[in-house]
Amino acid sequence: MAGWLVTPRGMRLPGRTGMTRVGGGLALTLCMALGFAAVRLWSQWDPRPELPALWLSDASTRPLEVRLSRPAADAYRPYVPPRARDAVPPPVPLGALSRLEERGDTHGLGLSYLLHGDTEQALAYLTRTPPSLDRDSDLAAVALLRERPDEALTLLDATLEAMPDHPQARWNRAVMARELGLTLLAATTFEAVAAKGEPGWSDEAREQARALRSRLGARAAAWKAARDAFLARSRSPTAPLPVEAAARFPGLARESFYELLATAEEPSRVQELWPLARVLDHASGDTSVLQDTVQRVAALDFTRRAPLAREYAKLVREEHPSPEGLVERLRQEGTARDLLLGALLRAPSVARTQEELHALMHGERDPWILSRLAQEGARLDDLAGQESQGGDRLREALEECRARKLHLRCVDLLVRLSQRATASNRLVEAEESARAAWQEAAALGEWDREGTALVMLANATRFQVRVALARAYLAESLARQPDDCIARTQVHRNLASLALMRFRPREARQEMEEALACGQTPGLQGAWILADLARLDPRPSDEARLKAELARVTPLRENAGRRVLATLILGRFTVDRDWSEGQQVLRRTIAEAEPLLRTNADARDARAVAFQTLAVSAGQVGAFRDAMDVVAESLQVSVPEGCVLAAAVEGERTVAVVRGPQGQLQGHYDASRTEPLRDDLTGLVPAELVELLRGCSRVAVLAAPPLDSRAGILPPDLAWSYRVGTDTHAASPAKPPLHVVVSDVEPPSTLRLARLPSAAEADLAGAQRLLRLKGAQATPEHVLEAMEQATDIDIHAHGVVDRALSDATVIALSPQPDGRYGLTAEELRRRHLHGAPLVVLGACSAAHLAPFLHQTKSLPQAFVASGARAVFAATSGIPNDAGAFFRAVRERIQAGTEPAQALRAERLDWHQKQPGIRWVDKVLLYQ
């Protein structure tokens, strides 16, 4: 599977799994019928209880490796992965299921369906079961079998946090960790199961843990032995040269070769490296590159080289008093280019230029050295704000290293590509690069690089707010490298960030202290965390640590976007101590970010968070009018006339400000939130503020990200809409009517999206000019061209999340000849909708955006920015008959009703006709 690692243990459940894949991301479409009436019918066929068949308890082996919470379904039997001829599950015992249904035992029904291979029906029944830890553990088992690791781990972590000894959840977490390739995490969890002494289960858990540790331990021991052998040689020239280890670990050996070569103080010590050079040349397919290097260096004048080699050895041991001085002497010497390159790479605070790197490349034949120079050149590109050029340089270096069989270099380049993609918010790309680095490092047996890649995977998932998965990656990395100071610092720093995302400042403080325990600097990420902890769990040392880290942010170390983040961190720290001064620093952040917004994701993030902090800090001091103005400014709109709600959140803090029908202004500030925002914002705005808006004919909502893509910020009986643009396109267009309808699209089969019904002709009644784009015609380019002249637009297609294409939801259309299938917010913003259309996004979850730190983009906002006067979109799946609802809303608007009032009126009509209907409350309006 491209999305997550799986060991070949037969975990794929035969039968229906209901999983869909979307490009670099996932789109999960679930349409389930509970089938109670069908079960009643079956009970007429076979009324016998059939309890053994219900739980398959008479079989000698169990059908699933996961454990289920009901005792009858949890009796121990050995697990044997099914063979191909056994793939068809046994028939469902319909009579026994009928008995469970008569008792209202949805939990039992769900587990029986799961045991018989039907995960869809199992999920349908379990979701109707009253909440409990057992129910959540079983839901996690379903998610595991449906290959949805994020859901499984989230449920399991919550269950085990509430009940650490929950036997089924603990077992299932071990299985999930093993399937993800998190071997030590899995082994540790299996050992916890074994310690409980459960008959059968403990023995199997003990054997699982033993096998996992044995397999991984052998790899770790081999790598560490090779590393120690090379370290011993670097400390003592008389130690044996581990030539045999070089054949097993050519990457580790080649890195060591260059250090041994650079620190050799005599020609004879250089000549001793010739056998190692021969093995490494053979491993990479080069005939004599390193052997020639040995001969060339051995022939140098060591009366001049030896003193420099001694100094370089101090730099390698991190004992040199002045790396800058050594670099300058090597530059003046001019003959020790290998020492100069090594010193530059170990002293990033020393200024260097692309011209100097090009000079070092001149005449160089060694592809490993050329690859290192290319990577350093890409770093200089990034510092100079030339991120695109730096990315191209890295990708070219990756192609070259694969061609030259320099596999460890490829791993390092993949790690760097993952870091850059994470910094640019291209999180699917970041995750894929990190996973490739992990897989390739594991194949090479390069133990330390495996741990590094796991941290990169955790970073990519952390920024997607996939907390449980990120924590699992970090736990595995820490278990693999408990004594590596740099690795421990990175892991604990990330764990601190995750703790803050879960609103646990004390846990974050503990993790941060662990991160700093071995003397490493906190880094910009650590400074960000310290700024939060100084507010939530302060310590006297916070200010000095934070400011010392920010002082290290210079143009030689960080690019312009990262330097803007440093200004933001200072502003977030300062504003809680001196509001006036903090405002100035936050304003400076916004000004510094402005020229970088088109090209730098860090600058965009910094601007978004600076505005959020300005808004909530204004609320904290009671400056509610200022808070409203700041939110409007962040959205680049003016505060509209009439009734207004402005809202912003940052961390645990929320500010909401309303202006009522008589112009009365009232605000509320709260800093007590202890849970992440829900998709439904009901309750975020206090009741007394909502009541102030009751007399309004309509309410303009100014909501800073991430509030602007969620339902429920105001009740459905109020006429309200998100204000995301100016009034430039608010008037009805003068263009002749043109109704563009996109339907019957044919997205790539690899997305495995359910086919949507055609737009009903009745829902299109009244359209004076109708242009329908159907089937293969409904490509992104054709749709964009048609929409430019439209006055009404209906799009009936699935919305999917594919971070490789866009930060916003993507509408899946029919692919073009070049394979492009997604209508993205970014492409839409480059067009102008001349007809100022009313837009209905009948795409599933078109307004919804998967969790993403710091900022959001959405398709509705892009439509408004491109000229649409109103956009209707849903935050959740909508039924097939939703066309009638949107047609009625459009008819009200065409009759002269204001869009927010039209939406409110139709919504209330549907509630009256169909009490209990909920999806109409998830339809949002953007203007």
N, C-alpha and C positions, 0 to 999 in steps of 0.2 A: 504493500500500500504506500502511495506517495505521501499520505498525510501523517502516518505514524508507523513506528517500527513494530513488526510482529515476528515473534519466534515461531517456528513451524511446529506448533503443538495442537493443531486441529481445532483452534478456537472458533473458526467460522461455523456458525450454526446453519445446518441445512434448513431450507425453507425460506420464508420471506424475511428480509431484513429491513427493507424500506430505506436504504441509505442512498443518498444522491450526492454527487460530487460536482463542484463548480470550479473550473480552472485551477488557480492557485489557492482558492478558498473552498468553503463548503456551503451548499445550499440544501437545507433539510426540509423536505415537504412531507407533511404528515396528514393524511386524510383517512380517518378510521371510523368504522361503524361498529358499535358495540354488539349488535346482533342479539339482543335479548329475545326478540320475537323468534329468531331462528333457533335459539336454544330451547324455547318452549316447544317448538315443533319437533326438535330432535327428541325431547323427553317422551313424546308419544311413541317414538320408534323403539326406544330402549330404556325402560325406567329403572333398571337395576343399578345399585350404588357403585359397583366396580371400583372400590377404593384402591386396591393395588394398581389397577390400570390408571386411576386418576393421578397417582403420584409415581407411577412406574416403580413401585417399591418392591415388586417381585423379581426385578431384573438383577442379575449378578453384578452388573456394573452400572454406574450412574451415567445418564445421557449428557450432563453438562459438567464442565469443570468448576463453574461458579457454585456458590452455596446460596440456598434460599432460606428465608427466615422461619417458615412454618416447619415444626418438628417432623411432620410426616413426609415433607419434601426434603428434609435435611439428614435423613438417615445415611450413615456412611456406607459407601460402596466404592471400590476403586474406580478411577476414571480411566477409560480407554478411548482415545480419539477415534471417531467413527471412520471406517474405511469407505471408499467411494460407493461400494455396493450396499452399504448400510445407511446411505445418506437420506433415504426417505424415512421421516419420523413415523412412529406408530400412530394409528388412528386415535383421534380424540374420543375419550369415553363420554358420549353425549348424554347418556342417562345420568351419570354421576355429576356431570356439569349442571344438569337441570336441577338436581338436588341443591347444589351450591347456590344456584341462582334464586331458588325459592327461599333460601335462608338469607338472601341479600349478601352473600359472601363474595364480594367483588375481589378481595385479596386472594382467596383460594382459587377463584376462576382465573385470575391473572397468572398465578403460579402454575396451574395445570396447563394452561395454554403455552406457557414458556417451556415447561418440561417437554411438551409435544412439538416444539419447534416453531410455534407461531408467535414471533415477537411483536407483531403489530397488535394482535388481539390481547396479548399479555400487557402491553403498554396501555391499551385502551381501558382495560379493567383496573389496572393498578392506579392510573391517574384518577379514577373515581373512588378509590379507597380512601378513607379518612387518614389524614396525615399521622405518621408515626415513624419512629426510627427504623422499625422493621420494614415498613413500606418503602422508605427511602433507600434502604440497603438493597431491596429487591429491584427498585427502579434503577439503581446503579448497575445491578447485574444485567438488566435489559439493555442499558446504554452500552455496557461493555460488549455484549454480544452483537449489538448493532453497530459496533466500531465507532463509538462516540466517546472518546476518552475524556474530553473536557467535562461532559455531563457526569460521567461515571465518577471521576475523581472529585468533582465538586460535591456530589451527594455523599460519597464515602467519607471525605474529610469532615463534612458537617456531622455525619452520624458518629464518627469516632471521636470528634471533639466533645459531643454531648455524652457519649458512652464509650470510653476508650477500650473496653473489653468486649464490645459487640462482636461476637464470633464470626458471623457471616460477613459483616462489613470488613473486618480485618482480613479475612481470607480473600475476599474479592479484591481488596486493595493490593494484596500481594500479587494476585494473578494479573491485575491491571498493570502494575509496575513492571512485572516480567514481560508482558506483551509489548510494553513501550520500550523495552530494552534497558530498563533501569534496574540492573541486576542486583546491586548491593541493597538498594531500597527494598526490592522484592525479597531478598534473602533475609534481611532484618525483620520484615513483617511476617514472613513465614516462621521465623524463629519465635516470634511473639505468640503465634498460634500454637507452635509445638510446646511452648512452656506451659500451656493451660491443661495439657494432658487429656484432651478430648479423644475418646476411643476412635481409632482409625484416622481421624483428621490430623491429629498431632504427628502420627508416624509419617503420613504423606507430606505434611508440612516440613518435617525435619529432613526428609529425603530431598525435597525440593530445594531447601536452603543449602544443604550440603552440596548438591550438584551445581547450583548457581555459584556458590563461593569457590568451589573447586575449579570450575571452568575459568572464571574471571581471575581467581587468585594466581593461576599458572601464568596467565598473560601478564599480569601486573609484576609478578616476581621476575619474569624474564626481562622485561623492560628495565626494571629498577636495577637488576644485576648489571645490565649493559651500561646504563647511565653511571652507576657507581664505578665501574671499571674505567670508563673514560674520565671521570672526575679524578680518580686515583692517578691516572697517567698525567693529567694536567697539573696536579699538585707535586708529582715526583716524576722526573724524566726517566727514572730507573724502573718505574712500575711497568708491568707487562702491557704491551699494546694490544687491545682486544680486537684483533683482526677478525676472529670468528664471529664476534657479536656484530660486526659491520655487515655481514651477509644477512643476518636476521633483521637488523634495524639500520638500513642504509641511510635513512634520514637523520636519525640521531647521530650516527657515526660521521656523516658528512658535516653536520654542524660542529661536532667536536674536532674534526680534522682541521677546519679553518682556525679554530682557537689554538690547537696544538701547534699549527704552523706559525701563527702570529706570535706566539709566546716563546718559540724556540730561540735560544741564545747562541747556538753554535750550528755550523753547517751539518755536523754529524747528527744532531738531533733532528734536523730537517730530513736528512737522508733516511733516518729510521722510519719515517712515515711512508716510505715508498710502497711497502706491502699493503698498507691501508688504502693508499691512493689507487692501487691496481684493483682491489676488490670493489671500490666505489665506482671506478670507471666502468667496470664490468656490469654493475648493478643498473647503471643508467644508460648503458649502451654506448657511452663515449669511449673511443678507442684509447685516448691517452691524455685527456684534459688535465686531470689531477696529477698524473705521473709527470707530465711536462711541467706543471706548477712546482712540484717538488724539486725538479732539476734546476729550474730557473731561480727559485728562492735560495737554494743551497749555494748557488754561484754568486750571490750578492756579497757585498763588503760588510761583514758582521762587526767590524770595528765601529761602524756607524749604526748598524741595525740593532745590535745587541742591547744598547742602553734603551732604545725605544721599545724593544720587545719586553724588557723588564718593566717599564712604565705601563705598557699595555696590559701586562699580566695583572698589575694592581687595579687597573680599570675593570678587568673581567671579574676580579674578586670584590669589586665595589669598595676598594680601599684607596683609590687615587685621590689626593687632596684637591686637584684642580683639573678635571676633565677638559675644561676650556683651554687651559694652557697646553695640555698634551696635543689637542687637535691643532692648535696654532703651530706647535713645533713640527708636527707631521706635515702640515701644509708647507712649511718652509723647507723641510727636508726634501720633499718632492719625489723620493725614490721608493718609499714604503706605501704604495697605494693601498695595499690590502689592510695595513694597519690604520690608515686614514679612514677608509670606509668603515671598518669595524668600530673605530672610535666615534665617528659621526652617528652611527646607528645606536650607540650606547649613550650618547649625550644629546638628546633631542633639543635641549635648551640652547645649544650652540647654533648660530645662524649658518645656513648654507643655501645655495642657490641651485636652480636647475642646471645652470652652466657648469657648476662644479661637478654635479653628478654626471653630466655628459662627458666632461673631461675624464672622469674616472672610468667611464665606459669605453673610452677610446682604446682600441686594440685589445679589449678584453674578450676572451674566447669562452670563458667558463659560464655556462648557462645559469648556474646557481647564483653566481655573483650578479649577472645581468638581471635576474629575476628580483634579487634584493634591491638593486638600484631602481628598477621599475616601480616596486612597491613604495620606496622612499620618494620617488618622483610623484607618485599619486598622492602621497601625504602632503607634499608641497603644493600640488594643485589644489587640494582641499583648503589648505591654509590661505591660498590666494583667491579663494572664492570660485575656482574653476572646477566645480564638482563633476560636471559632465565629462570634462577631459580626464580627470582623475579616474572616474569609473571606467572609461574606455581603456585607459592605460592598464588598469588592474585586470580587466577581462582579456585583453591581449596577452598579458603575462600569464594568465591562467591557461589560455590555449597553448602557449609555448611550453609551459611546464608539463602539461599533459603529453605533448608531443615528445618532450625530452625525458619523460619518465622520472621527473623529479617530484615524487608523490608527496613528500612532506611539505615541499614548497607549495604545492597545490592546496593542501589543507590550510596552510597559513593564509593564502590568498582568499580562499573561501571564507575564512573567519573574518578577514578584513572587509570583504564584500558584504558580509552579514552585518557587521558594525555600521558600515556606511548606509546600507538600506534601512536599518533600524533608525538611524539618525534622520533619514529622509522620509520616515513614515511609510516606507514601502515594506510593510511588515510580512506579507506573504513571501516576497523575495528574500527578506532577511531570514525568515524561518527555513525556507528551502535551502539557502546557502549554508546555514548553520547545521542543518540535518545532514547535508552532503559532507560537510567537514567532519561531523561525528562519525558517519558511516565509513568514510575513507580512513580516518585516524584509527578506528577500530580494526579495519582490515589490515592496516600496517602494524598494529600492535603498539602504536605510539600513545602510551598511557596518559602523559601529561596533556597532549593535544585533545584527547577525548574529553577531559575535564573542561578545557577551555571552550570547546564546541558546545558542551552542555550549558555553560553559562550564557553563550550567545543565543542558544535556543530559549533559555529562560528569559532573556531580554526581549526577544521578539514576541514571545507569548505574553510577557508582562505588559507590554505596551498595548496589546490587544485586550487587556484586562481578563486574561485567562489565568486566573490566580492559582487555582489548584494545580494545573499542569506546570506552570512556572515554578511553583514551590517543589514539585516532584523532581524537576530537572535539577534544581539547586541542591536538594537533599542528596541526590545521587552524586553530583559533582563534589560536594563536601565529603561524602563518604569515601570517595576515591582519592582525595588529596587532603587528608586532615592535617598534614604537617607542612603544607605549602603555604607560606605566609601570604603571597600575592593572591593565590586562589581563594584562601579563606577570607581575605578582605573583600574580594569581589562578591563571593557568595553571601556573606553576612550583610553587605551593603544592599544587595538586591532583596534579601529577605526583609530587611528593614523597610525598604520601599513597599514591598507587598503588605507588610503589617500596617503601614499607614493607609494603604488602599482599603484595608479592612477596618480602618478606624480603631486601631489598637496601638496607641502611642507608647504604652509601657513596653509592649513586645518589641516595637520598633526601636525604642531606646536600648533595650538589651542587645538586639542584633547590631545596632550601630556601635555600641561599646565593644562588642566582639570584633567588629570590622576593624576598629582602630587599635586593637589590643597588641598587635605585633609591629606597630610603628609605621605602617603605611599611611600615606596621606589620604584624606577622605575622597578626593576627586570632586568634580562638579556635582555628580549625583549625590555624594555624601554631603556636600554643602547644601544642596536642596533639602535633603532630609533634616539636616541640622536646623535649617530655617523653620521647618514645621515643628520640630521637637522643641525649639526655643519657645514656641507658643503653647504646645500641648503638654510637654513634660520637660520643663526647662532645667538646665544645669548651668552653674557659673562658667564652665569652660566653653559653652557653645559659641559665644561671640568671638573669642580668640581663635578657635578652630575654624570657624566659618570664614573669618576675614583673612586668616593665613592662607586658606585654600584659594580664595578669590584673588589674592595678591599673586598667586602663581599663574593666573590666567593672562597670558601675553600672546601677542601675534605669532611668536615663535612656537607656541604650544597649541593654540586653539584657533580655529577659523572664526570668521566674523560672527556667524550665527551663534557659536558657542560663547563668544564674548558677550553677546546680547543676553544670553541666558545667565551669565554671571551678574550682569547689571540687574536682571530680574530678581535673582536670588537675594541680592543686597536689598532691593526694594521690598520684597516680601518680609525680610527680617526687620527692616527699619520701620515699616509702616505700623507695626504693632507697638513700637516704642515711642515713635514720634510721628503722628499722622501727617502733619504738614511736610516734614522732611521726606517721609516715605512716599508721599504722593509725588514729590519732585523726582525721586529716583525711578518710580514706576513710569512717570511721564517720559523720563529720559530713555527708559527701556523701549517704549512705543516709538519714540523718535529714531532710536538706533535701528529698530527693526524695519522701519518703513522702506528704506531703499533695498532691502534684502527679501521682501515678501514674495516676489515672483520666483526666486530661485532657491531659497533656503528654508527648510522645514523647521529648523530650530528657531529661526526668527519668527515664523508664523506662530509657533507654539508660544514663544515668549510674549508676543503681542496679545494673544488670546488670554493667557493667564494674567498678564498685567492688567487688562481691563477687568477680568473677574475679581482680582484682588482690590483694585480701585473701588469697584462697586460694593463688595462686602465690607471693606474697611470703612466706606462712607456710611453704610448701614450701622456699623458698630458704634460710630460716634453720633448717630442720629441725624446725619446729613442726608435725608432721604431724597430730597430733590436732586442733590448731586448724584446719588446712586442711579436715579432714573436717567439723568443726562448721560452718565457714563455708559449705561447699557445701550442707549440709543446710539451713542458715538461708536461703540464697538461694532454695532450692526451697520454703521455708515448710513443711518437714517436720522431724520429729525423726529423729535417727540411730536406725535400727531395731535391734532385738536381733539377735544372730547375725552371720553373715558379711556384710561390707559392702565395697563398692568405692566410693570417692569420687574424682572426677576433675574437673579444670578446666584450661582453657587460656586464655592471653592472649598475643597476639603469638607470639613464638618460644618461650614458656615453657609448660611442662606440669607439673602436679603430679598424682600418683596415690597414693592411700593405701588400704591394705586392712586389714581386721580379719579374722583367720582363725578357724577353728573353736574354738580354745582361747583366743580373746580377744587373741591376739598382734597387735600393730599394727606395720605396716611401710610405709614410704613411699618415694617416688622423685621427685626433682625434676630436670627437664631443661630446658636453655635453648639447645639446639643445633638446633632445628627450622629448616629453611631452605626449606620448601615449605608451601603452604596445606594445610589438612586435606583428606584424601580423604573420599569418601562412606563408605568402609569404614575403620574405625578399627583394624583388625588391626595389632598391634604397638605401639599407643599405650601400653598397659600392659605394663611389662617382664615377661619370662618368669618371673623369680623371684617377682614379686608374684602372677602367675597361679597359680604352683605352690602358693603358700600357701593358695589357695582350693580346691585339689583335694579336700580332705576335707570340704567344705561340702555340705550337702544342697540348699541354694539360696543365692543371693547377691543381696542388694539393691544395686542400682547407683544411686548418687547422682551425677548428671552435670550439671554446669552447662552452659547453652547455650554454644556450638552443638553440644556433644557428644550431646545428648539426642534427636536425631532421626536418628542414624546407627547402622548395624550394625557388628558386629565388635569392640566394645570388650572383650568376653570371648569365648572360644572357644565354638562351638556345642555342645560336649560337656559344658558346665557348665549347670546350671539357674540362670538369672539373669533379672532383669527390671529395668526402669527404675522406680525409686520416685519418683512424682510427686505423691503425695497422702498424706493421713493414713490411719490404719487405720479410720476411722469407718465405711466402707462395706464392710469386708473380709468380714464375716460373710454367710452365705447369706441371702437375703431370706425373709421370712415370707409374702410375697405369693404368690398362686396363679401357677403358671408361665404365661408369655405369651411366645411366640417371635415376634418381629417380623422379617420378611424383606422387604427392599427390593430389587427387581430389575426387569428389563425397563424401565428408565427411558428417558425420551424427552427427552434434553437438547436445547437449542436447536441447530438444524442448523448455525448459524454456527460452532459449536465444532468441527464436522467430526470428531467422535469415533467410533471404531469401535464397532459395536453389540456388546454383551457377551451371551454366552449366558445363558439363564435359569438360575436356581438349580436344580440337579438335585433331583428329588424324593427320590432316595436319600440326598442329603446332609441332608435335613430329617427323615429318619426318626426317630421317637421323640419328636417335639415333641407335647406334650399339648394345648396350645392354640396355634394358628398363625394369625397375622395377616399376610397378604401384601399389600404395597402395590406395585402394578405399573402400568406405563404412566403415563397422565396422572394417576393417583391419587398417584403418588410425588413429590409436591411438597415443598419444604422444610417448610412449615407442617404438612402432614399427617404427615410423617415425625417431626417434633419432637413432635407431640401423641401419636402412637402410642408413641414411645420412652419417654415419661414413666412408663408403667406396665409396661414390658417387663422380663422377667427374662433374656431372651436377645435379642440383636440381630445380624442379619447384613445388611450393606449391600454389594450388588453394583453398583458404579458406578465411573466414572472419577474419579480425583483429578486436579485441574488447579490450576495456579498462576494466580491472578488477583488481583494486588495491589490492584486497584480495589475488591475485595470484602473481602479478608482478608490479613493477614500470613502466615497458615498456608495449607496446602493446602486447597482447597475441593472438596467432593464435588458433582459435577455431577448434579443431579436434574432431574425434569421441571419446566418453568417454571409458575409461578402466573399468574393473570390479570394481575398487575402486572409480569410479566416476570422476577421473581426466580427464579433456578434453583439457586443455590449454597447448600449447607448449610455454614455457616461456624463456626469455633471460637468466634467472638464471640457468635453467637446461641445456641450450645449452652450456653455458660457462664451464660446467663440462665435456663436451665431446670434442673429437678431430676429426676433419674432415680430415681423412688421404688423401683423394683424391683431396684436395685443389680445391673444386668445384666452378663453376660459379653458383650462386644462384639467382633465380627469385622468389620474393615473390609476387605472384599474389593475395595476400590478400588485401582486402580493407583497405587502410590507414596503411599498415604495418610499414611504417617509422614514422608515426605520433604519437606523444605523447601528451596526454591531458596536459593542463597547470599544472605545478608543480614547486614549488619554489626551487631555488638553483641548481638543477642538473637534468640530464636526463640519462636514460638508453634506449637502443633501440635494437630491434631484429637484424637489420643489423650489428650493432657494435658487438653484441654477435657472429654472424656468422663469422665475420672477426677474432675476437679474438680466435675462435675455429679452424680456419684454412682455411676459404673460401678465395679465391683470389679476388673475386669481388661479390658484392651483389647489385641487382637491387630491389628497393622498391619504392612504391608510398606514397605520403603524403595525398592523397585524393582517393575517389572512382574511380575505373577504369572500362571501359566498358567490355562487354563480349567478344568483338573481340580483346582484348588487347594481346591475345596469339600470333597473327601474328606479332605484333610489337616486342615482346620479342624474338620470334623465329628468326626474321631477325637480331636483335642485336647479338644474339648468333652466327648466321652463320658468321657474319662479324668478330667476335672475333676468331672463329675457323679457319677462313681464314687468320688470322695473324694480324688483326687490334687491336690496343690497346683498352681496354674496354671503356675508356672515349671518344675516337675518334669514336668508333663504335656507342655509344649511341648518340653522337652529329649528326653523319651522318644520322642515321635512323630517328632521331627526325626531322631534316630538310627535309628529303624526305616526311615524313608524313605531315609536314606543307605545303609543296608544293602541295601535292595531295589533302589535305583537309584544305584549308585556314580557319582559325578560330578555329582549334582544340586546346584544352588547356591542356587536361589531360597528354599528353606526356611531357609537361614541368614540371609536378609534379613527374616524375620518377627520383629518385635520385640514384646515384651510390656511393657505399662505397668500398674503397680499403685499 
